[in-house]
């Protein structure tokens, strides 16, 4: 066997290619809000997470430019050195108020936040328990015994959450997707400290967690609740404040991203003041990372002014998403319980999903094929995302392209004899 690194990499890449799992970077061009492929053809964007179109909003762009001009292009250091500016603290205070929490802390990305905050929380939960933390991952189905700290994670949680659980050195139990009876059973088997982790809107299926029921379950079992609001913030909840905003402080830790509906970049953790103080002192993803640059802070500041005023756009986004789900249902495509702006169309094999994505692009719409390992084997799909700036004419073009690209499937309903 060739032990040369490049040779090993070529072999593995060839295996990925043969399995239709090879990813390649493709150039896309944005000009005045219009998406164009490398050939210069304009496409309807049904793939990005810019749900409210704020990345192209004049106020967001203007404030980003203004703050860069006033404060400089970059941040000088990490936040605990010289990277904490007054504007950073002001944006965090504004974010906390938006989320209805005591405090908030900015991070560079959602992956970084989940992957480093969950271990920082597990560390404090393990404190005072001799020998805890020796088991990195609990075998599913094996009951938890004793006083071990345990994390309970939905089986469809984002890869960043899974990464955080692995780094946490706490026993992790995976509960069936949105199955609160299963979660209740697992929680009952654990007498130690407990942390429940879930997304509020699941990024690949577009369905929602039952946060009110999760809050009640967490309270009954004395568990802390961590909710990833990446795909809900800006789009769902009162004034776009997310689904956790409907739970009156029942969520202990709220994570959200700023590069989706906010149209900017970065992420945040919101919660109690003492939570944020702990992360400032013990979260490596915060401590050892350069602060966000002024242009990003300006864009986030402008988005925080705009998002609460966009109920009309959110209502249109919901209507358009429902119209797409209805079309897919008529053509017998499974949309996996989607009730949000994320609308999957399950195709099946990776090869078939890639072919469907090519047909859709030929019809003038960019809808990317999602394949394993991002989604389970046999559930490769087109992950279609709607945006509030699509307009009625754009929606009709999108629906026509989907209808032309995805042939109707035979109904799976079986009649009775």
PyMOL commands that set and color helices and strands:
alter all, ss='L'
color gray80, all
select helices_A, chain A and resi 5-18+54-56+58-71+86-99+110-126+159-167+180-188+211-221+238-240+243-247+273-282+284-287+294-307+311-330+350-362+391-405
alter helices_A, ss='H'
color red, helices_A
select strands_A, chain A and resi 29-31+34-36+42-45+103-107+150-154+171-175+194-199+224-228+253-257+267-271+342-348+365-366+369-370+380-385
alter strands_A, ss='S'
color yellow, strands_A
deselect
rebuild
show_as cartoon
